[in-house]
Amino acid sequence: MSSLDPSRRRFVQGLAAGGIMAGFGAWPVSARAGQGAPILRSTDLHLRIGEMPVNFTGKSRTAVVVNDSLPAPEIRWREGDTVTVRVDNLLPRGSLFGDTTSIHWHGILLPANMDGVPGMSFDGIHRGESWLYRFQLKQSGTYWYHSHSGFQEQAGLYGALIVEPLEPEPFRYDRDYTVLLSDWTDLSPADLFKRLKQMSSYDNYGKRTVSDFLRDTEKQGLAGTLDDRGAWGRMRMTPTDLSDVNANTYTYLMNGTTGLGNWTGLFKPGEKVRLRFINGSAMTYFDVRIPGLKMTVVAADGQNVHPVTVDEFRIAVAETFDVIVEPSGQDAFTVFAQDMGRTGFVSGTLAVREGLRAPVPATDPRVILTMEDMGHGGMDHGAHGAAPKAASYEGMDHSGHDMASMTEMDHGGQTMQRHPESEAGNPLVDMQTMAPVPKLDDPGIGLRDNGRRVLAYADLKSSFEDPDGRWPKREIELHLTGHMEKFAWSFDGIPFAGSEPLKLNYGERVRIVLVNDTMMTHPIHLHGLWSDLEDDKGGFMVRKHTIDMPPGSKRSYRVRADALGRWAYHCHLLYHMESGMMREVRVVE
């Protein structure tokens, strides 16, 4: 972490020219500043994973690269193609990033042994060795690929994957650009993980102050303010802690360059431009808008949706959104992506020619979590939304909750959420949600009532009917759990190392219900199988590969177990997965 203050740090970023730099400062042909990654179209590819020095902040650091490119080359295939990809592990001996490597094809349906998860799909690709991936593309759309080995994804091993459709798409466009968002740290990712374990709130510079207390007292009275502060204190949490790592540590990138590198997509007035947004970050949620332009969302996670026009959308880690814009009336528009915690941003430009820029907006005000955000709403909050008065905080364990009686409590006739026995008295669980709700129509913390039309999950409707059509015969409920101070994350309070596989019978239709007991957002990704998100009445809504779970939310989706084998199931926040929020799903005959 740089000791520089944020404004000074941004200035230093500027000096770095905002892009990947190799050798003695020369730009590699495959990754010129602001131009994005090279594009590969062959169905017979050769990818070489190695290391290379890069410079995004004024300091040279080592990155993991594919074919000497960060991001990795953009791959463009066609639906129905059978592809072969040879991957060589050229990581040097003694590499900070380990001896083995891998590539996972995120969201792509393929045989389990081609999925690229060491220890589950295969053994990994050892130094000096190669692995041959071979599979047929059964889908089209915008996806991405990344390492599933250690922290290599954070260090640069990620790239866009576009599968062109066999049939014409139900929308028209004249230009097609990929916008790959990511986060970079000058720290060794292993050192960053170690710091998170030792001091999880290191990046939380925005903690509430005395002046905040006085201002809140004016708005909601002394009693309400004291109740609110007391509730957060008893839970040993802070309402300003939206993300574990933010721009105090991260430099945000767009197509492999900082905002100063000014990635630019060209257009001619009157053209329709398709922008394929991919969040290839390790830990960062981005809120995306293009001031002066409406965006029509036409696909989510590679699957077409009924078009919906918005000013802004939040993209969780690992999600993809395709939008159509029609720039006109000015020569340049800013593509603006700010982090969810409002600590930083990255920007690029749509322009009629290279070298133009439009004004870059300021980041929105910082966000403060409420008890309702945490799933403690719908009860007696007092006149100003203070902590639930009906819940006693006396005699509670480390989590701030009475684990024995919590699941039986009822406030105002509302039955409280039941929790797994494995959470009770668990030193790795520091909170539980009382009254979770789907929150499908909620655009997200910091995006409500901001004067812009913001996308919500409820707006997403697949352009096709439920592809399976069967009602699930079985339901599995899993709770997303964690302990903030210990930086321990899990399902049902059980870390991956101590968990048993979830077994699905081949061909069955099952409903998975997720309950987020934590104060963090979690993007949950099931490998190998589609996740068909349901609306609040149980109807099919939208097909995705990554389901975002805000704090205090409860969402359900259907899964058809149509792929035999062992599949990873995890939070796509890299350091959450590494600390235990992962399970194995085993599809068996």
GITA-V909749 format. One record per run of one state. SS is the DSSP state (hx for helix, st for strand, lp for the rest). FROM is the first residue (numbers start at 1). LEN is the number of residues. If there is no record, write none. Layout:
BEGIN
ss:SS from:FROM len:LEN
ss:SS from:FROM len:LEN
END
This chain:
BEGIN
ss:lp from:1 len:5
ss:hx from:6 len:10
ss:lp from:16 len:3
ss:st from:19 len:1
ss:lp from:20 len:2
ss:st from:22 len:1
ss:lp from:23 len:3
ss:st from:26 len:1
ss:lp from:27 len:2
ss:hx from:29 len:3
ss:lp from:32 len:7
ss:st from:39 len:2
ss:lp from:41 len:3
ss:st from:44 len:12
ss:lp from:56 len:4
ss:st from:60 len:7
ss:lp from:67 len:2
ss:st from:69 len:1
ss:lp from:70 len:4
ss:st from:74 len:5
ss:lp from:79 len:3
ss:st from:82 len:8
ss:lp from:90 len:10
ss:st from:100 len:2
ss:lp from:102 len:2
ss:st from:104 len:3
ss:lp from:107 len:5
ss:hx from:112 len:3
ss:lp from:115 len:3
ss:st from:118 len:1
ss:lp from:119 len:3
ss:st from:122 len:1
ss:lp from:123 len:2
ss:st from:125 len:2
ss:lp from:127 len:3
ss:st from:130 len:7
ss:lp from:137 len:4
ss:st from:141 len:6
ss:lp from:147 len:11
ss:st from:158 len:7
ss:lp from:165 len:10
ss:st from:175 len:11
ss:lp from:186 len:3
ss:hx from:189 len:10
ss:lp from:199 len:11
ss:hx from:210 len:25
ss:lp from:235 len:15
ss:st from:250 len:5
ss:lp from:255 len:2
ss:st from:257 len:1
ss:lp from:258 len:1
ss:hx from:259 len:3
ss:lp from:262 len:2
ss:st from:264 len:3
ss:lp from:267 len:6
ss:st from:273 len:7
ss:lp from:280 len:6
ss:st from:286 len:4
ss:lp from:290 len:5
ss:st from:295 len:6
ss:lp from:301 len:2
ss:st from:303 len:8
ss:lp from:311 len:1
ss:st from:312 len:4
ss:lp from:316 len:4
ss:st from:320 len:6
ss:lp from:326 len:6
ss:st from:332 len:8
ss:lp from:340 len:5
ss:st from:345 len:7
ss:lp from:352 len:54
ss:hx from:406 len:3
ss:lp from:409 len:1
ss:st from:410 len:2
ss:lp from:412 len:2
ss:st from:414 len:2
ss:lp from:416 len:5
ss:hx from:421 len:3
ss:lp from:424 len:13
ss:st from:437 len:1
ss:lp from:438 len:16
ss:st from:454 len:1
ss:lp from:455 len:2
ss:hx from:457 len:3
ss:lp from:460 len:2
ss:st from:462 len:1
ss:lp from:463 len:11
ss:st from:474 len:10
ss:lp from:484 len:4
ss:st from:488 len:4
ss:lp from:492 len:2
ss:st from:494 len:1
ss:lp from:495 len:1
ss:hx from:496 len:3
ss:lp from:499 len:3
ss:st from:502 len:4
ss:lp from:506 len:3
ss:st from:509 len:8
ss:lp from:517 len:5
ss:st from:522 len:5
ss:lp from:527 len:4
ss:st from:531 len:4
ss:lp from:535 len:5
ss:st from:540 len:5
ss:lp from:545 len:1
ss:st from:546 len:4
ss:lp from:550 len:3
ss:st from:553 len:8
ss:lp from:561 len:4
ss:st from:565 len:7
ss:lp from:572 len:2
ss:hx from:574 len:5
ss:lp from:579 len:3
ss:st from:582 len:7
ss:lp from:589 len:1
END
